Amino acid sequence: MDTLIDRYFKTLADRLEAVRTGEAASIDQAASVCAETVARGKLVFTFGTGHGALPALETFPRTGTIVGFRPIVESTMISFHRVWGDMGARQYRFIHAVEGYGKAILSAHRLDPEDAMILFSHSGVNAVILDIALESKAKGLKVIAVTSLPHSQGVPSRHSSGKRLFEIADVVIDTHAPLADASLAIDGLEHPVGASSTSVTIAIAHAIVAATAEKLMARGVKPMVMVNPNTANRAEANRVNDANYEALWRRLADR
């Protein structure tokens, strides 16, 4: 008999396989957008609220990622793990539903029409993520959405536009995560456990970055790759990574 641990990993593996087989074309399309952006010397911004900020963070500067990806990480959007006190769960629950805040976030970043934006959101219905999507589109950016279509299609928008993220984006990658995200039942427990959307979205994020690097090489543009400094060759890794940071600074300084 399968244990709950067996069931969890099988569920996660099934979701990843559904993404591999069902979303490969969309991931490839997203990588094409990113490669074109990076090759032009522009930036691929990544953003998510709550747990959606985690895949955004993984795109740079992480071992195996490349210069050109630029996470936007607002502390008010990710620090609610404290639950009580400063930047707690109640503040997060309020702020991510406030229209206009996403536009204020973007005003702190000098977006270029030739940049791109990757947005990670399980539901794709809340105010801040939709602010970011709509404002990015208004500024001419290509928008890539990593979202759960089973969830988003099953609930109404919480934004005055009436739109959901998948209805705004130029490229949509479906995580295939269910409406409730968690999907493992335990006898006597009324709510399911075992969320998987974060693991899937992080895998998608790395697939996009890796495929972007491959497409850049095919264009004759050698990507600048972050390398692991926790090896015997630490000094060389730090030299490579410091050069990567300088390259990112030049992209930012040109704005």
TORVO-530832 format. One line per 5 residues: number of its first residue (from 1); their letters; for each residue x, y, z of C-alpha. Coordinates in nm, 2 decimals. Each point is the difference from the previous one (the first is absolute). Layout:
REM TORVO-530832
NUM> A> X:Y:Z ~ ... $
END
This chain:
REM TORVO-530832
1> MDTLI> 0.00:0.00:0.00 ~ 0.13:0.34:-0.09 ~ 0.08:0.23:0.29 ~ -0.09:0.37:-0.01 ~ 0.36:0.08:-0.08 $
6> DRYFK> -0.02:-0.23:-0.30 ~ -0.32:0.17:-0.11 ~ 0.15:0.34:0.04 ~ 0.30:-0.07:-0.22 ~ -0.21:-0.18:-0.25 $
11> TLADR> -0.23:0.30:-0.02 ~ 0.29:0.24:-0.05 ~ 0.16:-0.23:-0.26 ~ -0.34:-0.02:-0.19 ~ -0.03:0.38:0.01 $
16> LEAVR> 0.35:0.05:-0.13 ~ -0.06:-0.25:-0.28 ~ -0.32:0.18:-0.09 ~ 0.20:0.32:-0.03 ~ 0.28:-0.17:-0.20 $
21> TGEAA> -0.24:-0.15:-0.25 ~ -0.27:0.26:-0.01 ~ 0.19:0.33:0.04 ~ 0.33:-0.06:-0.18 ~ -0.11:0.21:-0.30 $
26> SIDQA> -0.10:0.29:0.23 ~ 0.33:-0.02:0.20 ~ 0.19:0.00:-0.33 ~ -0.20:0.31:-0.11 ~ 0.07:0.17:0.34 $
31> ASVCA> 0.37:-0.08:-0.05 ~ 0.00:0.15:-0.34 ~ -0.14:0.33:0.14 ~ 0.26:0.00:0.27 ~ 0.29:-0.08:-0.24 $
36> ETVAR> -0.10:0.28:-0.23 ~ -0.02:0.24:0.30 ~ 0.33:-0.10:0.15 ~ 0.18:0.01:-0.34 ~ -0.11:0.36:-0.04 $
41> GKLVF> 0.16:0.09:0.33 ~ -0.33:0.04:0.18 ~ -0.15:-0.16:0.31 ~ -0.24:-0.29:0.07 ~ -0.18:0.11:0.32 $
46> TFGTG> -0.15:-0.28:0.22 ~ -0.27:0.06:0.27 ~ -0.24:-0.18:0.22 ~ -0.18:0.07:0.33 ~ 0.01:-0.24:0.29 $
51> HGALP> 0.13:-0.34:-0.09 ~ 0.01:0.12:-0.36 ~ 0.30:0.22:0.09 ~ 0.21:-0.32:0.05 ~ 0.03:-0.10:-0.37 $
56> ALETF> 0.06:0.36:-0.08 ~ 0.29:0.00:0.24 ~ 0.15:-0.32:-0.16 ~ 0.05:0.17:-0.34 ~ 0.31:0.20:0.11 $
61> PRTGT> 0.26:0.00:0.15 ~ -0.02:-0.38:0.06 ~ 0.25:-0.25:-0.12 ~ -0.08:-0.09:-0.36 ~ -0.19:0.32:-0.07 $
66> IVGFR> 0.11:0.27:-0.24 ~ 0.04:0.38:-0.01 ~ -0.31:0.17:-0.13 ~ -0.26:-0.13:0.24 ~ -0.10:0.25:0.27 $
71> PIVES> -0.22:-0.11:0.29 ~ -0.23:0.27:0.16 ~ -0.05:-0.10:0.36 ~ -0.20:0.22:0.23 ~ 0.05:-0.08:0.37 $
76> TMISF> -0.37:0.07:0.06 ~ -0.09:-0.27:-0.26 ~ 0.21:-0.28:0.14 ~ 0.08:0.05:0.38 ~ -0.34:-0.11:0.14 $
81> HRVWG> 0.16:-0.32:0.13 ~ 0.03:0.20:0.33 ~ -0.38:-0.03:0.02 ~ -0.02:0.25:0.30 ~ 0.17:0.34:0.03 $
86> DMGAR> 0.17:0.20:-0.27 ~ -0.08:-0.11:-0.36 ~ -0.22:-0.28:0.13 ~ -0.27:-0.21:-0.16 ~ -0.27:0.25:0.05 $
91> QYRFI> 0.19:0.28:-0.16 ~ 0.08:-0.22:-0.30 ~ -0.36:-0.11:-0.03 ~ -0.09:0.37:-0.02 ~ 0.27:0.14:-0.22 $
96> HAVEG> 0.00:-0.26:-0.28 ~ -0.36:0.08:-0.06 ~ 0.05:0.38:-0.03 ~ -0.02:0.14:-0.35 ~ 0.26:0.25:-0.09 $
101> YGKAI> 0.28:-0.16:0.21 ~ 0.13:-0.20:-0.29 ~ 0.03:0.32:-0.21 ~ 0.19:0.16:0.29 ~ 0.24:-0.29:0.01 $
106> LSAHR> 0.07:0.03:-0.38 ~ 0.06:0.37:0.04 ~ 0.32:-0.09:0.20 ~ 0.13:-0.19:-0.30 ~ 0.09:0.18:-0.32 $
111> LDPED> -0.18:-0.24:-0.24 ~ 0.10:0.01:-0.37 ~ -0.26:-0.10:-0.27 ~ 0.25:-0.27:-0.12 ~ 0.01:-0.16:0.35 $
116> AMILF> -0.21:-0.30:0.08 ~ -0.19:-0.10:0.31 ~ -0.06:-0.35:0.15 ~ -0.27:-0.02:0.26 ~ -0.06:-0.29:0.23 $
121> SHSGV> -0.34:-0.03:0.16 ~ -0.19:-0.31:0.09 ~ -0.35:0.16:-0.02 ~ 0.08:0.30:-0.23 ~ -0.29:0.20:0.14 $
126> NAVIL> 0.13:0.24:0.26 ~ 0.05:0.37:-0.03 ~ 0.38:0.04:0.02 ~ 0.09:-0.27:-0.25 ~ -0.26:0.14:-0.25 $
131> DIALE> 0.12:0.35:0.05 ~ 0.35:-0.12:-0.09 ~ -0.13:-0.19:-0.31 ~ -0.21:0.29:-0.13 ~ 0.26:0.27:0.06 $
136> SKAKG> 0.27:-0.21:-0.16 ~ -0.22:-0.05:-0.31 ~ -0.08:0.37:0.00 ~ 0.38:0.07:-0.01 ~ 0.05:-0.23:-0.30 $
141> LKVIA> 0.15:-0.30:0.18 ~ -0.07:-0.36:-0.09 ~ -0.16:-0.17:0.30 ~ 0.04:-0.37:0.08 ~ -0.23:-0.15:0.25 $
146> VTSLP> 0.07:-0.32:0.21 ~ -0.33:-0.08:0.16 ~ -0.26:-0.27:0.07 ~ -0.27:0.00:-0.26 ~ -0.21:-0.25:0.20 $
151> HSQGV> 0.00:0.25:0.28 ~ -0.02:0.33:-0.19 ~ -0.27:-0.11:-0.24 ~ -0.21:-0.11:0.30 ~ -0.01:0.33:0.19 $
156> PSRHS> -0.08:0.36:-0.09 ~ 0.25:0.28:-0.02 ~ 0.05:0.22:0.31 ~ 0.12:0.29:-0.22 ~ -0.22:0.28:-0.14 $
161> SGKRL> 0.11:-0.09:-0.35 ~ -0.19:-0.33:0.04 ~ 0.30:-0.18:-0.15 ~ 0.20:-0.29:0.13 ~ 0.37:-0.04:-0.07 $
166> FEIAD> -0.03:-0.26:-0.27 ~ -0.23:0.24:-0.19 ~ 0.26:0.27:-0.01 ~ 0.33:-0.18:-0.07 ~ 0.16:-0.05:-0.34 $
171> VVIDT> 0.13:-0.35:0.11 ~ -0.18:-0.22:0.25 ~ 0.16:-0.30:0.17 ~ -0.25:-0.21:0.20 ~ 0.14:-0.16:0.32 $
176> HAPLA> -0.29:-0.26:-0.01 ~ -0.04:0.05:0.38 ~ -0.36:-0.05:0.12 ~ -0.23:0.27:0.13 ~ 0.09:-0.06:0.37 $
181> DASLA> 0.37:-0.07:-0.08 ~ 0.03:-0.25:0.28 ~ -0.16:-0.33:-0.11 ~ 0.08:-0.28:0.25 ~ -0.28:-0.11:0.22 $
186> IDGLE> 0.05:-0.14:0.35 ~ -0.28:-0.19:0.17 ~ -0.18:0.21:0.25 ~ 0.16:0.33:-0.12 ~ -0.24:0.23:-0.19 $
191> HPVGA> 0.26:0.19:-0.20 ~ 0.27:-0.15:-0.24 ~ 0.37:0.03:0.06 ~ 0.31:-0.02:-0.22 ~ 0.02:0.31:-0.22 $
196> SSTSV> 0.21:-0.04:-0.32 ~ -0.04:0.32:-0.20 ~ 0.32:0.15:0.14 ~ 0.22:-0.29:-0.10 ~ -0.15:-0.01:-0.34 $
201> TIAIA> 0.04:0.38:-0.06 ~ 0.36:-0.01:0.11 ~ 0.06:-0.28:-0.25 ~ -0.16:0.20:-0.27 ~ 0.21:0.31:0.09 $
206> HAIVA> 0.32:-0.20:-0.04 ~ -0.12:-0.16:-0.32 ~ -0.06:0.35:-0.15 ~ 0.34:0.13:0.11 ~ 0.18:-0.31:-0.13 $
211> ATAEK> -0.18:0.01:-0.33 ~ 0.07:0.37:-0.03 ~ 0.37:-0.08:0.03 ~ -0.02:-0.26:-0.27 ~ -0.18:0.24:-0.23 $
216> LMARG> 0.26:0.27:0.06 ~ 0.28:-0.24:-0.09 ~ -0.19:-0.08:-0.32 ~ -0.01:0.37:-0.08 ~ 0.38:0.03:0.05 $
221> VKPMV> -0.05:0.18:0.33 ~ 0.19:-0.16:0.29 ~ -0.20:0.04:0.32 ~ 0.17:0.09:0.32 ~ -0.07:-0.28:0.24 $
226> MVNPN> 0.01:0.00:0.38 ~ 0.23:-0.27:0.14 ~ 0.01:-0.18:0.33 ~ 0.26:0.16:0.24 ~ -0.03:-0.28:0.25 $
231> TANRA> 0.27:-0.21:-0.17 ~ 0.38:-0.04:0.01 ~ 0.01:0.27:-0.27 ~ -0.16:0.27:0.20 ~ 0.22:0.29:-0.11 $
236> EANRV> -0.07:-0.06:-0.37 ~ -0.37:-0.04:0.07 ~ 0.00:0.33:0.19 ~ 0.18:0.17:-0.29 ~ -0.25:-0.13:-0.25 $
241> NDANY> -0.30:0.10:0.22 ~ 0.14:0.34:0.07 ~ 0.03:0.06:-0.38 ~ -0.36:-0.11:-0.03 ~ -0.11:0.26:0.26 $
246> EALWR> 0.19:0.27:-0.18 ~ -0.18:-0.10:-0.32 ~ -0.33:0.03:0.17 ~ 0.10:0.34:0.13 ~ 0.07:0.12:-0.35 $
251> RLADR> -0.34:-0.11:-0.12 ~ -0.15:0.20:0.29 ~ 0.22:0.30:-0.04 ~ -0.10:0.04:-0.37 ~ -0.36:0.09:0.11 $
END
